[in-house]
Amino acid sequence: MHYRNRVKAAVVVLSIAALCGCSGKSGTEGTKGSKSGGQALAEVNGVTITTEDFKKELENLPPYLKPMADTVEGKKEMLDTMVIRELILQQARKDGVDKSPAVADKVEDLKKRVVVEAFLKKKVEEQAGITDADLQKFYDQNKDKFKTGEQVKASHILVKSEQEAQDIQAQLKKGTNFEELAKKHSVDSAGAKGGDLGWFGKGSMIPEFEKVAFSLKEGEVSGIVKTQFGYHIIKLTGKRPAGIRPFDEVKDQIKAALLPEKQQEVFKKLKEELKKSAKLSIKEDALKGLGGKGAQEAATPPAEAKPK
C-alpha cells in the first residue's frame, strides 16, 4: 500500500477509536465553559474543548494508536472527531436519548464496572507490591534466561526517495538534530520516537540494514542505506557485547513478568476473604434452569443400579 494511503487508513482507525471511546469512558467534553483547564482548542456551541481534554483523550488511546496521533494530520483528525462527538452528544440530549431507559441501564451497568475496576486496581496496587529483593532473587535464580548475543541500539530515518534522503543527510551534516528530523520526515512508526528502534541482535533486521548498523561506532551516523522499505539513514546509539544482561537492565522486564502472577494471587485471596465475610446463597437449581450444555445431564439423577 502506498504510504499516503497507509497514513489515511491509520487516521481513519484513529478517528473511529476516538469517536467510539477506547476504554469505556465517555470522553465527554460537554460542560459550558471549561473546568478541565488548559488552553482552548475548539468551541462547540459554548462548550470548550481544551488541551487537557485532548491529553486525556490521548491517554485513553491503545498503545498501537498513539504514534498515529503524533503527526499533525493525526492531531487534526482527532480534534475534529472530538468536535463531532460533542455535536452528536448535544443533539442526542436535545432528542432526549440520554433520558431513555436503555441508556440509563447501560450507564448504571458501566458505573458498577468502573467502581469494581477502581476497587480492584486499588487493592492490587496496595497488596501486589514486588520488592527489589524479589526481583534480585528471581534474577539470581534465572540468569540463563538473560543471556544474549551481541546487541546494538539504533535509530533511523526512513524515507521513500533517495533525493529526500540526500536532503536530510545534508541537514545532518549542518548539525540539525537527528531525532527532530526523524520525527518530521520518517515514514514509519518509529519516527514518532525520534527514530528509536531499541536494542536488537543479529537476525532481527533485514540483512542490508543489519550489516550497516553493526558496522557503525556508537554515535556514528551512516550513509544512505537502500532496502525494500525505502532509504534509511541509521544512527548507532548503543552497543553491548554478548553475555548475561546486568540486573539493572532487566529489572523492569522481570517486574513485568512477575506482576501478573502476583496480581492473580492477590485477586484470589481477595475473593476468598470477601466470600468468607458475606452471607451467600447460591441457587444451583435456578442456575441449571438457565439451560446450556450439560444442564440436562446435571439435572437428571443417575439411574439406579439393577441387581444382577
GUMINU-161501 format. One line per 4 residues: for each residue x, y, z of C-alpha. Coordinates in steps of 0.5 Angstrom, whole numbers, plus 500, padded with zeros to 3 digits. Example, Ala and Ser with C-alpha at 12.3 -4.5 7.8 and 13.67 -1.06 7.14 Angstrom:
2
525:491:516 | 527:498:514
END
This chain:
308
500:500:500 | 503:507:498 | 505:511:504 | 500:516:504
494:511:503 | 497:508:510 | 497:515:513 | 490:516:511
488:509:513 | 491:510:520 | 488:516:521 | 481:513:520
483:508:525 | 485:513:530 | 478:517:529 | 474:511:530
477:510:536 | 477:517:539 | 469:517:537 | 467:511:540
472:511:546 | 477:507:548 | 477:505:555 | 470:505:557
470:513:558 | 465:517:555 | 470:522:553 | 465:528:554
468:535:554 | 460:537:555 | 460:543:560 | 459:550:559
466:554:559 | 472:550:561 | 473:546:568 | 479:542:566
484:547:565 | 489:548:559 | 488:552:553 | 482:552:549
483:548:542 | 476:549:540 | 469:552:542 | 463:548:540
456:551:542 | 459:554:548 | 463:548:550 | 470:549:550
475:543:548 | 482:544:552 | 489:542:551 | 488:538:558
482:535:554 | 486:533:549 | 491:530:553 | 486:526:557
484:523:550 | 491:521:548 | 492:517:555 | 486:513:553
488:511:546 | 491:504:546 | 499:504:545 | 499:502:538
495:508:536 | 498:513:540 | 504:514:535 | 499:516:530
497:522:534 | 504:525:534 | 503:527:527 | 500:534:525
495:530:521 | 493:525:526 | 492:531:532 | 488:535:527
483:529:525 | 483:527:533 | 481:534:535 | 476:534:529
473:527:532 | 472:530:539 | 468:536:536 | 464:531:532
463:527:538 | 461:533:542 | 456:535:537 | 453:528:537
452:529:545 | 449:535:544 | 444:533:539 | 443:527:543
441:531:549 | 436:535:545 | 433:529:543 | 432:526:550
436:520:548 | 440:521:555 | 434:520:559 | 432:514:555
431:507:560 | 436:504:555 | 442:509:556 | 440:509:564
441:502:565 | 448:502:561 | 450:508:565 | 448:504:571
452:498:569 | 458:502:567 | 458:506:573 | 458:499:577
464:496:573 | 468:503:574 | 467:502:581 | 469:495:581
475:496:577 | 478:502:581 | 477:498:588 | 481:492:585
486:497:582 | 487:500:589 | 487:493:592 | 492:490:588
497:496:588 | 497:496:595 | 498:489:596 | 502:486:590
508:490:591 | 514:487:589 | 521:489:592 | 527:490:589
529:484:594 | 524:479:590 | 527:482:583 | 534:481:585
532:474:588 | 529:472:581 | 535:475:577 | 540:471:581
536:464:580 | 535:465:573 | 541:468:570 | 541:464:564
534:467:562 | 538:473:561 | 544:471:556 | 544:475:550
549:475:544 | 552:482:541 | 547:487:541 | 546:494:538
541:500:540 | 540:504:534 | 535:510:531 | 534:511:524
530:516:519 | 526:512:513 | 524:516:507 | 521:514:500
526:517:496 | 534:518:495 | 533:525:494 | 530:526:500
535:522:504 | 540:526:501 | 537:533:503 | 536:530:510
544:528:510 | 546:535:508 | 542:538:514 | 545:533:519
552:535:516 | 550:542:518 | 548:540:525 | 541:539:525
538:534:531 | 538:527:528 | 532:526:533 | 528:532:530
529:530:523 | 526:523:524 | 520:526:528 | 519:531:522
521:526:516 | 521:519:518 | 515:515:515 | 515:509:520
512:509:527 | 519:510:530 | 519:517:527 | 515:519:533
520:517:538 | 526:520:534 | 527:514:530 | 529:510:536
529:502:534 | 531:500:541 | 536:494:542 | 537:489:537
541:483:536 | 543:480:529 | 538:476:525 | 533:481:528
533:486:522 | 534:486:514 | 541:484:512 | 542:491:509
540:495:515 | 543:490:520 | 550:490:516 | 551:497:517
548:498:524 | 553:493:527 | 559:496:523 | 558:503:526
561:506:532 | 557:509:538 | 554:516:536 | 556:515:529
551:516:523 | 551:512:517 | 551:514:509 | 544:512:506
542:505:506 | 537:502:501 | 532:497:503 | 526:494:501
522:499:505 | 526:505:502 | 532:510:504 | 535:509:511
540:514:515 | 542:510:521 | 545:513:528 | 548:508:533
546:510:540 | 549:504:544 | 553:497:543 | 554:492:548
557:485:548 | 555:478:548 | 554:476:556 | 549:476:561
545:483:562 | 546:486:568 | 541:486:573 | 539:494:573
538:493:565 | 533:487:566 | 530:490:573 | 523:492:569
523:486:565 | 523:482:571 | 518:486:574 | 513:486:568
514:478:568 | 512:477:576 | 507:482:577 | 501:479:573
502:472:577 | 503:477:584 | 496:480:582 | 493:474:581
495:472:588 | 492:478:591 | 486:477:587 | 485:470:589
486:472:596 | 481:478:596 | 476:473:593 | 476:468:599
476:474:604 | 470:477:601 | 466:471:601 | 468:469:608
465:475:611 | 459:475:606 | 452:471:607 | 452:468:601
447:463:598 | 448:460:591 | 441:457:588 | 444:451:584
437:449:581 | 436:456:579 | 443:456:575 | 441:450:572
435:452:570 | 438:457:565 | 440:451:561 | 446:451:557
451:445:555 | 451:440:561 | 445:443:564 | 440:437:563
445:432:565 | 447:435:571 | 439:436:573 | 438:428:571
439:424:577 | 444:418:576 | 440:411:574 | 439:406:580
444:400:579 | 440:394:577 | 441:388:581 | 445:382:578
END
